[in-house]
């Protein structure tokens, strides 16, 4: 597994992931509604890929936002 998520990509993934999870629990809809579950799932995926600096979709597409020495 080669790391393929750069620093700005990581920051964006973490921020959007946390925002989606917060929306699900603090938003107007219930976290157990279809939109709430979708927001939680998307937020968790984004947050985890940001934390581990690896995205399977980027790997499949051959995209790398990480610097060679970073």
Protein Blocks (a to p, Z undefined) as FASTA:
>chain_A
ZZfbdfklmmmmmmmmmmmmmmmmmmmbdfkbmklmmmmmmmmmmmmmmmnopafklmmn
opafbdfkZZ
